[in-house]
Amino acid sequence: MENACCCTEKTKERSEEEYRNLVNRLSRIEGQIRGIRGMLDKNAYCPDILAQAAAANAALNAFSRELLSNHIRSCVVNDVRAGNDEVIDELLATLQKLMK
């Protein structure tokens, strides 16, 4: 894992691989959402739509886990090593938002 990121005030330079992986996940999620819309347009059976919505939700959670993991391994580690312990409070606040 590449730890040489440039995390600055509210921005982060991502490696091409990290960016591509995250965009690919989002593209698949967008496709799932469009599929759900299509099911609704075709009057699909409610449990079938709900199953697809649950799958899209799981995919979005997987995206969030990957993004969080990348953030911890790069920005958080680098900030802690640089003596910026405030990043821990920010991380905890982020985790609280994710666990709602």
All heavy atoms as an XYZ file, in Angstrom:
777
protein
N       0.854     -1.186      0.000
C       0.000      0.000      0.000
C       0.886      1.230      0.000
O       1.800      1.351      0.795
C      -0.890     -0.041      1.250
C      -1.769      1.157      1.458
S      -3.171      1.040      0.375
C      -3.704      2.708      0.403
N       0.574      2.139     -0.847
C       1.360      3.358     -0.973
C       0.939      4.355      0.104
O      -0.206      4.764      0.180
C       1.108      3.957     -2.362
C       1.873      5.209     -2.616
C       1.596      5.719     -4.021
O       1.678      4.925     -4.960
O       1.305      6.906     -4.145
N       1.879      4.730      1.001
C       1.570      5.667      2.074
C       1.999      7.090      1.750
O       1.805      7.980      2.543
C       2.234      5.232      3.385
C       1.473      4.110      4.046
O       0.335      3.833      3.706
N       2.107      3.453      4.978
N       2.605      7.303      0.624
C       3.106      8.632      0.277
C       2.010      9.439     -0.389
O       2.000      9.640     -1.586
C       4.315      8.509     -0.633
N       1.033      9.845      0.402
C      -0.040     10.661     -0.160
C       0.184     12.109      0.242
O       1.000     12.400      1.093
C      -1.397     10.187      0.339
S      -1.830     10.789      1.973
N      -0.542     12.939     -0.396
C      -0.478     14.360     -0.050
C      -1.840     14.773      0.484
O      -2.718     15.178     -0.275
C      -0.103     15.202     -1.270
S       1.556     14.836     -1.861
N      -2.042     14.605      1.765
C      -3.287     15.009      2.404
C      -3.112     16.438      2.885
O      -2.198     16.727      3.638
C      -3.611     14.106      3.598
S      -3.746     12.366      3.169
N      -3.973     17.287      2.417
C      -3.935     18.675      2.853
C      -5.299     19.046      3.381
O      -6.162     18.193      3.525
C      -3.535     19.598      1.682
O      -4.517     19.467      0.648
C      -2.161     19.250      1.135
N      -5.498     20.303      3.635
C      -6.795     20.756      4.130
C      -7.920     20.316      3.196
O      -8.103     20.876      2.135
C      -6.792     22.277      4.286
C      -5.936     22.787      5.421
C      -6.413     22.326      6.788
O      -7.632     22.379      7.061
O      -5.562     21.903      7.583
N      -8.624     19.281      3.593
C      -9.819     18.791      2.924
C      -9.606     18.317      1.486
O     -10.537     18.281      0.709
C     -10.919     19.855      2.962
C     -11.237     20.350      4.357
C     -11.777     19.241      5.224
C     -12.072     19.784      6.621
N     -12.395     18.758      7.557
N      -8.393     17.969      1.104
C      -8.143     17.342     -0.200
C      -7.138     16.215     -0.021
O      -6.430     16.156      0.983
C      -7.577     18.336     -1.241
O      -6.296     18.786     -0.811
C      -8.509     19.517     -1.461
N      -7.096     15.327     -0.998
C      -6.114     14.238     -0.984
C      -5.786     13.863     -2.421
O      -6.688     13.652     -3.232
C      -6.668     13.006     -0.265
C      -5.684     11.841     -0.322
C      -6.261     10.571      0.226
C      -5.247      9.458      0.051
N      -5.773      8.166      0.422
N      -4.508     13.780     -2.708
C      -4.075     13.272     -4.003
C      -4.033     11.764     -3.899
O      -3.291     11.203     -3.098
C      -2.694     13.822     -4.352
C      -2.697     15.305     -4.644
C      -1.329     15.807     -5.056
O      -0.532     15.026     -5.614
O      -1.074     16.993     -4.810
N      -4.845     11.096     -4.727
C      -4.910      9.639     -4.711
C      -4.048      9.071     -5.825
O      -3.914      9.675     -6.879
C      -6.350      9.185     -4.904
C      -7.224      9.517     -3.722
C      -8.678      9.137     -3.937
N      -9.388      9.373     -2.694
C      -9.818     10.569     -2.333
N      -9.629     11.602     -3.113
N     -10.436     10.731     -1.183
N      -3.532      7.878     -5.579
C      -2.813      7.190     -6.647
C      -3.809      6.854     -7.752
O      -5.027      6.786     -7.532
C      -2.165      5.907     -6.120
O      -3.160      4.941     -5.826
N      -3.280      6.620     -8.944
C      -4.154      6.267    -10.073
C      -4.921      4.985     -9.776
O      -6.111      4.873    -10.077
C      -3.307      6.099    -11.334
C      -4.117      5.882    -12.581
C      -3.268      5.815    -13.833
O      -2.311      6.595    -13.948
O      -3.570      4.958    -14.683
N      -4.252      4.022     -9.132
C      -4.906      2.752     -8.805
C      -6.037      2.946     -7.794
O      -7.131      2.398     -7.969
C      -3.886      1.762     -8.251
C      -4.495      0.427     -7.878
C      -3.486     -0.531     -7.273
O      -2.327     -0.147     -7.025
O      -3.884     -1.676     -7.015
N      -5.780      3.722     -6.738
C      -6.821      3.968     -5.740
C      -8.017      4.665     -6.382
O      -9.167      4.269     -6.177
C      -6.273      4.819     -4.588
C      -7.312      5.150     -3.529
C      -6.798      6.064     -2.427
O      -5.608      6.418     -2.419
O      -7.622      6.434     -1.564
N      -7.745      5.690     -7.165
C      -8.812      6.428     -7.839
C      -9.624      5.501     -8.735
O     -10.859      5.490     -8.692
C      -8.212      7.580     -8.659
C      -9.242      8.341     -9.454
C     -10.031      9.327     -8.859
C      -9.432      8.066    -10.808
C     -10.984     10.003     -9.587
C     -10.392      8.740    -11.538
C     -11.163      9.712    -10.929
O     -12.120     10.385    -11.661
N      -8.939      4.704     -9.541
C      -9.609      3.799    -10.477
C     -10.480      2.784     -9.731
O     -11.625      2.532    -10.123
C      -8.568      3.088    -11.342
C      -9.152      2.240    -12.458
C      -8.091      1.632    -13.366
N      -7.109      0.842    -12.624
C      -5.833      1.178    -12.464
N      -5.364      2.291    -12.980
N      -5.008      0.406    -11.772
N      -9.958      2.214     -8.650
C     -10.730      1.239     -7.869
C     -11.998      1.860     -7.291
O     -13.076      1.257     -7.336
C      -9.882      0.660     -6.738
C      -8.819     -0.296     -7.245
O      -8.907     -0.824     -8.345
N      -7.801     -0.512     -6.431
N     -11.874      3.074     -6.757
C     -13.042      3.737     -6.164
C     -14.061      4.118     -7.235
O     -15.271      3.914     -7.053
C     -12.602      4.975     -5.372
C     -11.815      4.680     -4.093
C     -11.223      5.960     -3.519
C     -12.681      3.968     -3.065
N     -13.594      4.641     -8.361
C     -14.506      5.007     -9.450
C     -15.206      3.775    -10.013
O     -16.415      3.816    -10.300
C     -13.760      5.788    -10.561
C     -14.602      5.917    -11.822
C     -13.369      7.168    -10.061
N     -14.481      2.669    -10.138
C     -15.109      1.436    -10.629
C     -16.219      0.973     -9.695
O     -17.293      0.547    -10.151
C     -14.069      0.330    -10.815
C     -13.190      0.554    -12.020
O     -13.521      1.315    -12.924
N     -12.040     -0.107    -12.043
N     -15.974      1.051     -8.404
C     -17.019      0.672     -7.438
C     -18.242      1.578     -7.590
O     -19.376      1.096     -7.608
C     -16.498      0.758     -6.003
C     -15.635     -0.404     -5.588
C     -15.225     -0.242     -4.116
N     -14.383     -1.327     -3.686
C     -14.837     -2.485     -3.183
N     -16.122     -2.675     -3.048
N     -13.990     -3.424     -2.795
N     -17.999      2.880     -7.695
C     -19.117      3.814     -7.840
C     -19.883      3.583     -9.139
O     -21.118      3.683     -9.163
C     -18.627      5.264     -7.777
C     -18.236      5.764     -6.397
C     -17.692      7.194     -6.500
C     -19.413      5.722     -5.434
N     -19.188      3.252    -10.195
C     -19.848      2.982    -11.474
C     -20.771      1.771    -11.359
O     -21.892      1.778    -11.886
C     -18.815      2.763    -12.577
O     -18.107      3.956    -12.819
N     -20.301      0.730    -10.662
C     -21.150     -0.449    -10.464
C     -22.377     -0.091     -9.623
O     -23.493     -0.541     -9.915
C     -20.357     -1.579     -9.811
C     -19.394     -2.261    -10.784
C     -18.815     -3.549    -10.219
N     -18.018     -3.355     -9.025
C     -16.716     -3.064     -9.016
N     -16.056     -2.942    -10.152
N     -16.066     -2.921     -7.890
N     -22.186      0.732     -8.599
C     -23.307      1.151     -7.747
C     -24.310      1.967     -8.564
O     -25.526      1.761     -8.449
C     -22.797      1.942     -6.524
C     -21.985      1.026     -5.600
C     -23.957      2.582     -5.766
C     -21.150      1.757     -4.561
N     -23.807      2.864     -9.399
C     -24.700      3.645    -10.269
C     -25.523      2.716    -11.161
O     -26.728      2.930    -11.349
C     -23.898      4.611    -11.145
C     -23.334      5.791    -10.393
C     -22.415      6.648    -11.234
O     -21.867      6.158    -12.254
O     -22.233      7.823    -10.875
N     -24.885      1.685    -11.686
C     -25.603      0.716    -12.506
C     -26.671     -0.015    -11.714
O     -27.781     -0.256    -12.218
N     -26.347     -0.365    -10.475
C     -27.339     -1.030     -9.630
C     -28.532     -0.108     -9.377
O     -29.681     -0.555     -9.427
C     -26.716     -1.439     -8.295
C     -25.770     -2.605     -8.397
C     -25.140     -2.924     -7.048
O     -24.472     -2.084     -6.456
N     -25.343     -4.142     -6.585
N     -28.268      1.158     -9.117
C     -29.358      2.107     -8.851
C     -30.222      2.276    -10.096
O     -31.460      2.296    -10.006
C     -28.792      3.467     -8.375
C     -28.001      3.311     -7.073
C     -29.903      4.504     -8.231
C     -28.783      2.748     -5.907
N     -29.588      2.380    -11.271
C     -30.363      2.474    -12.508
C     -31.209      1.217    -12.713
O     -32.350      1.287    -13.170
C     -29.440      2.701    -13.711
C     -28.954      4.132    -13.819
C     -28.268      4.402    -15.153
N     -27.132      3.535    -15.395
C     -25.891      3.762    -14.967
N     -25.630      4.855    -14.271
N     -24.920      2.919    -15.235
N     -30.644      0.062    -12.349
C     -31.397     -1.186    -12.448
C     -32.606     -1.193    -11.530
O     -33.690     -1.671    -11.909
N     -32.443     -0.665    -10.336
C     -33.563     -0.579     -9.393
C     -34.646      0.335     -9.966
O     -35.839      0.022     -9.906
C     -33.085     -0.095     -8.014
C     -32.183     -1.152     -7.371
C     -34.273      0.233     -7.106
C     -31.422     -0.659     -6.144
N     -34.223      1.459    -10.535
C     -35.184      2.383    -11.163
C     -35.936      1.667    -12.282
O     -37.152      1.801    -12.429
C     -34.442      3.610    -11.697
C     -35.272      4.549    -12.543
C     -36.350      5.229    -11.708
N     -37.278      5.953    -12.538
C     -37.201      7.247    -12.798
N     -36.217      7.970    -12.302
N     -38.105      7.825    -13.551
N     -35.216      0.882    -13.075
C     -35.853      0.121    -14.151
C     -36.860     -0.882    -13.618
O     -37.928     -1.070    -14.204
N     -36.510     -1.521    -12.510
C     -37.444     -2.471    -11.895
C     -38.712     -1.757    -11.450
O     -39.823     -2.270    -11.633
C     -36.789     -3.164    -10.699
C     -35.656     -4.094    -11.060
S     -34.849     -4.784     -9.592
C     -36.060     -6.025     -9.106
N     -38.542     -0.584    -10.877
C     -39.691      0.201    -10.428
C     -40.552      0.595    -11.632
O     -41.785      0.481    -11.591
C     -39.214      1.437     -9.667
C     -40.255      2.251     -8.937
C     -40.950      1.421     -7.867
C     -39.600      3.466     -8.309
N     -39.889      1.054    -12.697
C     -40.611      1.447    -13.912
C     -41.400      0.280    -14.505
O     -42.451      0.484    -15.120
C     -39.637      1.983    -14.971
C     -39.024      3.325    -14.595
O     -39.561      4.013    -13.689
O     -37.995      3.685    -15.207
N     -40.894     -0.951    -14.330
C     -41.552     -2.143    -14.878
C     -42.487     -2.808    -13.877
O     -42.925     -3.945    -14.089
C     -40.498     -3.138    -15.350
C     -39.689     -2.632    -16.521
C     -38.597     -3.606    -16.890
C     -37.751     -3.012    -18.008
N     -36.586     -3.853    -18.307
N     -42.754     -2.095    -12.757
C     -43.669     -2.615    -11.731
C     -43.227     -3.962    -11.176
O     -44.048     -4.853    -10.934
C     -45.105     -2.710    -12.272
C     -45.658     -1.360    -12.646
O     -45.443     -0.374    -11.938
N     -46.359     -1.291    -13.767
N     -41.935     -4.106    -10.934
C     -41.409     -5.353    -10.370
C     -41.984     -5.583     -8.975
O     -42.417     -4.655     -8.291
C     -39.887     -5.301    -10.319
N     -41.936     -6.819     -8.568
C     -42.437     -7.235     -7.259
C     -41.588     -6.596     -6.157
O     -40.349     -6.574     -6.247
C     -42.366     -8.764     -7.195
C     -43.043     -9.396     -6.011
C     -44.366     -9.105     -5.683
C     -42.367    -10.337     -5.239
C     -44.988     -9.717     -4.610
C     -42.981    -10.960     -4.162
C     -44.290    -10.643     -3.857
O     -44.895    -11.241     -2.792
N     -42.260     -6.054     -5.140
C     -41.573     -5.295     -4.076
C     -40.380     -6.036     -3.458
O     -39.303     -5.445     -3.322
C     -42.564     -4.882     -2.987
S     -43.834     -3.755     -3.554
N     -40.534     -7.299     -3.054
C     -39.378     -7.994     -2.457
C     -38.180     -8.088     -3.410
O     -37.035     -8.057     -2.970
C     -39.925     -9.380     -2.101
C     -41.377     -9.144     -1.866
C     -41.760     -8.108     -2.904
N     -38.436     -8.172     -4.705
C     -37.339     -8.217     -5.674
C     -36.601     -6.881     -5.705
O     -35.366     -6.846     -5.750
C     -37.861     -8.560     -7.066
C     -38.427     -9.976     -7.145
O     -38.088    -10.816     -6.282
O     -39.225    -10.231     -8.077
N     -37.355     -5.781     -5.674
C     -36.741     -4.453     -5.652
C     -35.965     -4.269     -4.350
O     -34.836     -3.757     -4.354
C     -37.799     -3.343     -5.823
C     -38.466     -3.450     -7.196
C     -37.159     -1.964     -5.645
C     -39.658     -2.522     -7.369
N     -36.552     -4.687     -3.248
C     -35.888     -4.556     -1.950
C     -34.583     -5.351     -1.904
O     -33.591     -4.884     -1.326
C     -36.830     -4.988     -0.827
C     -37.993     -4.032     -0.571
C     -39.019     -4.679      0.344
C     -37.492     -2.722      0.015
N     -34.565     -6.515     -2.517
C     -33.330     -7.320     -2.553
C     -32.246     -6.579     -3.323
O     -31.078     -6.569     -2.908
C     -33.615     -8.689     -3.180
N     -32.614     -5.953     -4.425
C     -31.632     -5.192     -5.196
C     -31.180     -3.940     -4.447
O     -30.014     -3.548     -4.526
C     -32.206     -4.819     -6.569
C     -32.360     -6.006     -7.496
C     -31.051     -6.758     -7.679
O     -30.022     -6.168     -7.982
N     -31.080     -8.058     -7.474
N     -32.095     -3.305     -3.719
C     -31.727     -2.134     -2.911
C     -30.749     -2.536     -1.810
O     -29.784     -1.810     -1.526
C     -32.977     -1.485     -2.313
N     -30.968     -3.704     -1.216
C     -30.048     -4.195     -0.187
C     -28.671     -4.469     -0.788
O     -27.643     -4.165     -0.168
C     -30.610     -5.461      0.465
N     -28.631     -4.996     -1.993
C     -27.348     -5.260     -2.660
C     -26.628     -3.945     -2.963
O     -25.410     -3.849     -2.793
C     -27.578     -6.059     -3.943
N     -27.371     -2.934     -3.407
C     -26.765     -1.630     -3.690
C     -26.240     -1.001     -2.400
O     -25.154     -0.404     -2.385
C     -27.776     -0.708     -4.364
N     -26.984     -1.143     -1.325
C     -26.555     -0.620     -0.033
C     -25.277     -1.320      0.431
O     -24.345     -0.668      0.925
C     -27.677     -0.793      0.999
C     -27.386     -0.054      2.276
O     -26.934      1.084      2.261
N     -27.668     -0.696      3.401
N     -25.201     -2.626      0.252
C     -23.993     -3.378      0.621
C     -22.803     -2.921     -0.221
O     -21.682     -2.787      0.297
C     -24.233     -4.876      0.449
N     -23.033     -2.652     -1.491
C     -21.954     -2.181     -2.365
C     -21.475     -0.795     -1.934
O     -20.269     -0.516     -1.947
C     -22.430     -2.157     -3.817
N     -22.390      0.075     -1.537
C     -22.006      1.403     -1.068
C     -21.234      1.298      0.254
O     -20.253      2.018      0.457
C     -23.240      2.292     -0.908
C     -22.995      3.762     -0.675
C     -22.100      4.370     -1.758
C     -24.308      4.506     -0.620
N     -21.644      0.381      1.113
C     -20.895      0.159      2.357
C     -19.483     -0.348      2.068
O     -18.528      0.057      2.733
C     -21.637     -0.826      3.267
C     -22.827     -0.198      3.953
O     -22.902      1.025      4.109
N     -23.787     -1.021      4.342
N     -19.340     -1.216      1.070
C     -18.016     -1.713      0.698
C     -17.154     -0.569      0.161
O     -15.958     -0.499      0.458
C     -18.137     -2.829     -0.337
N     -17.749      0.337     -0.614
C     -17.032      1.524     -1.094
C     -16.536      2.345      0.094
O     -15.376      2.753      0.145
C     -17.958      2.370     -1.979
C     -17.401      3.730     -2.302
C     -16.532      3.896     -3.367
C     -17.740      4.833     -1.543
C     -16.008      5.154     -3.669
C     -17.222      6.082     -1.827
C     -16.349      6.241     -2.894
N     -17.416      2.577      1.070
C     -17.047      3.364      2.251
C     -15.935      2.699      3.044
O     -15.008      3.372      3.514
C     -18.267      3.581      3.149
O     -19.227      4.368      2.491
N     -15.996      1.378      3.193
C     -14.939      0.660      3.912
C     -13.601      0.804      3.210
O     -12.571      1.019      3.852
C     -15.299     -0.823      4.075
C     -16.279     -1.096      5.193
C     -16.406     -2.581      5.489
N     -16.730     -3.389      4.331
C     -17.964     -3.646      3.911
N     -18.997     -3.145      4.555
N     -18.166     -4.409      2.848
N     -13.600      0.689      1.886
C     -12.345      0.819      1.140
C     -11.787      2.235      1.265
O     -10.593      2.428      1.498
C     -12.543      0.468     -0.336
C     -11.240      0.544     -1.108
C     -11.355      0.068     -2.548
O     -12.302     -0.663     -2.876
O     -10.471      0.438     -3.337
N     -12.653      3.232      1.133
C     -12.210      4.618      1.246
C     -11.680      4.902      2.649
O     -10.630      5.532      2.810
C     -13.362      5.561      0.901
C     -13.038      7.037      0.826
C     -11.996      7.328     -0.255
C     -14.303      7.834      0.554
N     -12.363      4.411      3.676
C     -11.924      4.601      5.050
C     -10.583      3.916      5.297
O      -9.673      4.489      5.912
C     -12.970      4.079      6.028
C     -12.624      4.181      7.510
C     -12.439      5.641      7.932
C     -13.709      3.506      8.342
N     -10.438      2.709      4.787
C      -9.177      1.981      4.941
C      -8.028      2.744      4.297
O      -6.952      2.896      4.898
C      -9.317      0.594      4.311
O      -8.109     -0.104      4.374
N      -8.251      3.243      3.087
C      -7.225      4.038      2.409
C      -6.890      5.294      3.213
O      -5.722      5.671      3.320
C      -7.687      4.440      1.010
C      -7.817      3.271      0.068
O      -7.250      2.212      0.287
N      -8.582      3.455     -0.987
N      -7.904      5.935      3.766
C      -7.707      7.153      4.554
C      -6.860      6.873      5.793
O      -5.909      7.600      6.094
C      -9.059      7.733      4.946
C      -8.973      8.937      5.812
N      -8.391     10.120      5.394
C      -9.391      9.157      7.090
C      -8.459     11.012      6.377
N      -9.057     10.447      7.410
N      -7.182      5.795      6.494
C      -6.434      5.454      7.710
C      -4.988      5.132      7.372
O      -4.063      5.609      8.039
C      -7.101      4.281      8.452
C      -8.442      4.742      9.043
C      -6.183      3.739      9.547
C      -9.301      3.608      9.575
N      -4.778      4.342      6.318
C      -3.425      3.916      5.954
C      -2.558      5.051      5.409
O      -1.341      4.927      5.386
C      -3.489      2.804      4.929
C      -3.943      1.499      5.526
C      -3.771      0.372      4.508
N      -4.052     -0.897      5.142
C      -5.093     -1.661      4.848
N      -5.953     -1.276      3.929
N      -5.272     -2.805      5.471
N      -3.180      6.110      4.969
C      -2.393      7.197      4.388
C      -2.494      8.454      5.250
O      -1.596      8.734      6.038
C      -2.826      7.465      2.941
O      -4.208      7.775      2.873
N      -3.560      9.175      5.146
C      -3.683     10.471      5.822
C      -3.547     10.359      7.343
O      -2.807     11.130      7.955
C      -5.023     11.120      5.473
S      -5.220     11.469      3.709
N      -4.278      9.430      7.945
C      -4.258      9.327      9.405
C      -2.862      8.939      9.888
O      -2.313      9.572     10.801
C      -5.327      8.332      9.912
C      -5.193      8.103     11.405
C      -6.730      8.844      9.568
N      -2.283      7.931      9.271
C      -0.935      7.496      9.667
C       0.061      8.637      9.517
O       0.859      8.910     10.428
C      -0.495      6.258      8.853
C       0.988      5.984      9.014
C      -1.313      5.039      9.258
N       0.029      9.313      8.377
C       0.971     10.409      8.145
C       0.779     11.549      9.139
O       1.755     12.111      9.639
C       0.849     10.925      6.711
C       1.346      9.927      5.694
O       2.138      9.041      6.008
N       0.879     10.046      4.475
N      -0.479     11.903      9.446
C      -0.737     12.981     10.401
C      -0.282     12.614     11.803
O       0.310     13.432     12.515
C      -2.220     13.355     10.412
C      -2.612     14.256      9.256
O      -1.713     14.733      8.539
O      -3.824     14.486      9.078
N      -0.537     11.382     12.226
C      -0.113     10.956     13.558
C       1.414     10.966     13.639
O       1.986     11.459     14.622
C      -0.690      9.564     13.906
C      -0.026      8.993     15.147
C      -2.204      9.660     14.111
N       2.066     10.465     12.631
C       3.537     10.475     12.616
C       4.094     11.895     12.652
O       5.166     12.129     13.200
C       4.058      9.746     11.384
C       3.919      8.250     11.486
C       4.440      7.554     10.250
N       4.285      6.103     10.384
C       4.264      5.268      9.370
N       4.406      5.719      8.138
N       4.102      3.983      9.582
N       3.342     12.847     12.073
C       3.782     14.248     12.055
C       3.393     14.983     13.338
O       3.675     16.167     13.479
C       3.186     14.964     10.845
N       2.757     14.270     14.280
C       2.386     14.882     15.546
C       1.033     15.550     15.551
O       0.662     16.217     16.516
N       0.248     15.373     14.507
C      -1.086     15.971     14.425
C      -2.111     14.980     14.970
O      -2.779     14.275     14.226
C      -1.410     16.349     12.975
C      -2.789     16.960     12.835
O      -3.433     17.295     13.815
N      -3.239     17.100     11.604
N      -2.247     14.962     16.280
C      -3.166     14.013     16.917
C      -4.633     14.408     16.759
O      -5.521     13.608     17.053
C      -2.828     13.885     18.402
C      -1.492     13.181     18.617
O      -1.049     12.451     17.709
O      -0.886     13.369     19.691
N      -4.924     15.619     16.267
C      -6.313     16.030     16.043
C      -6.990     15.130     15.012
O      -8.212     15.008     14.993
C      -6.388     17.490     15.576
C      -5.955     18.508     16.610
C      -4.440     18.711     16.653
O      -3.766     18.517     15.619
O      -3.935     19.041     17.734
N      -6.182     14.508     14.157
C      -6.741     13.625     13.143
C      -7.470     12.450     13.786
O      -8.408     11.908     13.203
C      -5.647     13.147     12.152
C      -4.716     12.140     12.790
C      -6.274     12.573     10.898
N      -7.092     12.073     14.987
C      -7.776     10.983     15.696
C      -9.211     11.388     16.018
O     -10.146     10.606     15.819
C      -7.023     10.588     16.989
C      -5.594     10.133     16.668
C      -7.785      9.534     17.773
C      -5.508      8.896     15.811
N      -9.410     12.618     16.500
C     -10.765     13.101     16.775
C     -11.601     13.143     15.503
O     -12.783     12.775     15.511
C     -10.717     14.487     17.429
C     -10.128     14.443     18.825
O     -10.254     13.387     19.500
O      -9.547     15.452     19.252
N     -10.979     13.581     14.400
C     -11.689     13.618     13.124
C     -12.081     12.204     12.695
O     -13.202     11.977     12.222
C     -10.813     14.266     12.052
C     -11.486     14.324     10.689
C     -10.557     14.827      9.608
O      -9.499     14.215      9.381
O     -10.914     15.838      8.994
N     -11.163     11.248     12.861
C     -11.451      9.863     12.513
C     -12.598      9.315     13.354
O     -13.503      8.656     12.831
C     -10.200      9.000     12.679
C     -10.362      7.505     12.430
C     -10.834      7.235     11.001
C      -9.062      6.787     12.712
N     -12.583      9.577     14.643
C     -13.657      9.109     15.510
C     -14.999      9.712     15.116
O     -16.021      9.018     15.116
C     -13.328      9.411     16.973
C     -12.148      8.624     17.545
C     -11.797      9.129     18.939
C     -12.450      7.136     17.551
N     -15.018     10.990     14.780
C     -16.255     11.638     14.339
C     -16.743     11.011     13.032
O     -17.953     10.787     12.856
C     -16.033     13.143     14.166
N     -15.826     10.703     12.144
C     -16.191     10.059     10.881
C     -16.778      8.679     11.138
O     -17.812      8.314     10.531
C     -14.958      9.949      9.958
O     -14.471     11.271      9.692
C     -15.283      9.250      8.661
N     -16.166      7.909     12.026
C     -16.689      6.585     12.343
C     -18.082      6.663     12.962
O     -18.944      5.833     12.658
C     -15.727      5.848     13.294
C     -14.411      5.410     12.669
C     -13.464      4.901     13.736
C     -14.647      4.367     11.591
N     -18.310      7.663     13.805
C     -19.645      7.824     14.390
C     -20.688      8.093     13.310
O     -21.797      7.558     13.354
C     -19.645      8.948     15.423
C     -18.947      8.556     16.712
C     -18.929      9.686     17.733
O     -19.094     10.855     17.392
N     -18.732      9.332     18.981
N     -20.336      8.898     12.311
C     -21.263      9.173     11.209
C     -21.537      7.904     10.397
O     -22.675      7.669      9.972
C     -20.692     10.247     10.275
C     -20.678     11.622     10.892
C     -20.012     12.615      9.950
C     -19.824     13.953     10.632
N     -19.074     14.892      9.786
N     -20.515      7.105     10.186
C     -20.686      5.883      9.400
C     -21.515      4.843     10.123
O     -22.148      3.995      9.471
C     -19.320      5.286      9.053
C     -18.490      6.049      8.025
C     -17.089      5.440      7.916
C     -19.184      6.056      6.685
N     -21.533      4.882     11.440
C     -22.221      3.839     12.207
C     -23.658      4.199     12.576
O     -24.280      3.492     13.353
C     -21.413      3.530     13.467
C     -20.110      2.872     13.156
S     -19.217      2.523     14.672
C     -17.920      1.504     14.050
N     -24.172      5.266     12.012
C     -25.570      5.641     12.301
C     -26.522      4.676     11.652
O     -26.290      4.102     10.654
C     -25.855      7.051     11.805
C     -25.265      8.099     12.696
C     -25.689      9.460     12.216
C     -25.146     10.522     13.166
N     -25.554     11.853     12.798
